[in-house]
Amino acid sequence: MEANEPRKDNRGKEIKSNITDNESAKLKTGEGYIQGYNGLVVTDAKNRIIVNACPIGKQYEGGSSPFLVKDTSATGRKAGMLKKDIRAATFLADTNYFSEENCLFMLKEEKLKTIIPDNQFRRRDLRFPEVKPDYSGEKKFSLDDFTYDKNRDQFTCPNGKQVPYYSKSTAGSYRGIKYRADLNDCSECLYREKCLSKGSSRRHLFITNASTAHKTFTKQMMDIIDSSKGRSDYSKRMGIIEPVFGNMKHSKRMNRLTGLYTFAKNV
C-alpha cells in the first residue's frame, strides 16, 4: 500500500483498489465478477486489423475515448497514413462512449466523422414503429411542469412550493443558474417519487444561460445517428469489431493477460 498512490476517479474521489495489482479493477462479466482489465480495441473496417489496443482497470470505458483516438491517430501517422486519410475515416463506437465530453472532443476538438449512439436510439428508429413497454414507472416531472416567476426569479413546483434561485453553476462545459427547493418541502411532499431522482433529497433545476445556450454536442450526435446514413453506417460496427473479439477469445483462447504485458510495461 505504501508503494502505490490512491486511485481516483474523474472527480478526484478515491475509489476502491487492489493491493496486489493496483491498476486492475473488479469487473462484472457474463461469467461473474473477476479482478482484471477491460480490453479496448480499435480495428479497421476492411480487414479487421487491430490498429490499437490497451487494457484499462475500469468497468466502463467511456472516459478512454480521447486517449484511444489520439493514440490511434499517432499510430496511423507512424504507419504512413496522412492526416487527410485519418480525417476521411468515420469512427464508430458503442453507447458506452456516448457523453457530452466525448461528443465535444470528437466533433469540435478533433473534427472527426464520428457516430456514437445514445442508449435510446433504437426506440426512435422509424423502421420499428411498435410501441415497446416502458418498465421505468411513471414519468418524472420535467422543467415544463414548473412555473417560472420572472419578477421573483423563482419557480413554483407542481405541489405549489417555491423553488428559488440558489447559485450560478456549471455542468460540463456549460454555465447556467441553479434553483433549489427547500429540504423540508421535499421531505414532506406527496410527489417525491414522481419528482426526485433516486438518492436525491430535494429538487434542483439547472437553467442554461441564454448567452451560452446552443445545441449540445450530444444532441448533434443524436441527429447524426437518427439520419439514414448514420444508421446505415453504424449498423456495420458489430460486424467490424465483434469478430475480432470472438477470434481472440474463442479461437485463440486469448482471454487472459500474460507476463509479456507486465514486462513490456516495466521496460
C-alpha positions, 0 to 999 in steps of 0.5 A, a space after each residue: 500500500 505504501 508503494 502505490 498512490 490512491 486511485 481516483 476517479 474523474 472527480 478526484 474521489 478515491 475509489 476502491 483498489 487492489 493491493 496486489 495489482 493496483 491498476 486492475 479493477 473488479 469487473 462484472 462479466 457474463 461469467 461473474 465478477 473477476 479482478 482484471 482489465 477491460 480490453 479496448 480495441 480499435 480495428 479497421 473496417 476492411 480487414 479487421 486489423 487491430 490498429 490499437 489496443 490497451 487494457 484499462 482497470 475500469 468497468 466502463 470505458 467511456 472516459 478512454 475515448 480521447 486517449 484511444 483516438 489520439 493514440 490511434 491517430 499517432 499510430 496511423 501517422 507512424 504507419 504512413 497514413 496522412 492526416 487527410 486519410 485519418 480525417 476521411 475515416 468515420 469512427 464508430 463506437 458503442 453507447 458506452 462512449 456516448 457523453 457530452 465530453 466525448 461528443 465535444 472532443 470528437 466533433 469540435 476538438 478533433 473534427 472527426 466523422 464520428 457516430 456514437 449512439 445514445 442508449 435510446 436510439 433504437 426506440 426512435 428508429 422509424 423502421 420499428 414503429 411498435 410501441 415497446 413497454 416502458 418498465 421505468 414507472 411513471 414519468 418524472 416531472 420535467 422543467 415544463 411542469 414548473 412555473 417560472 416567476 420572472 419578477 421573483 426569479 423563482 419557480 413554483 413546483 407542481 405541489 405549489 412550493 417555491 423553488 428559488 434561485 440558489 447559485 450560478 453553476 456549471 455542468 460540463 462545459 456549460 454555465 447556467 443558474 441553479 434553483 433549489 427547493 427547500 429540504 423540508 418541502 421535499 421531505 414532506 411532499 406527496 410527489 417525491 417519487 414522481 419528482 426526485 431522482 433516486 438518492 436525491 433529497 430535494 429538487 434542483 433545476 439547472 437553467 442554461 444561460 441564454 448567452 451560452 445556450 446552443 445545441 449540445 454536442 450530444 444532441 448533434 450526435 443524436 441527429 447524426 445517428 437518427 439520419 439514414 446514413 448514420 444508421 446505415 453506417 453504424 449498423 456495420 460496427 458489430 460486424 467490424 469489431 465483434 469478430 475480432 473479439 470472438 477470434 481472440 477469445 474463442 479461437 485463440 483462447 486469448 482471454 487472459 493477460 500474460 507476463 509479456 504485458 507486465 514486462 513490456 510495461 516495466 521496460 
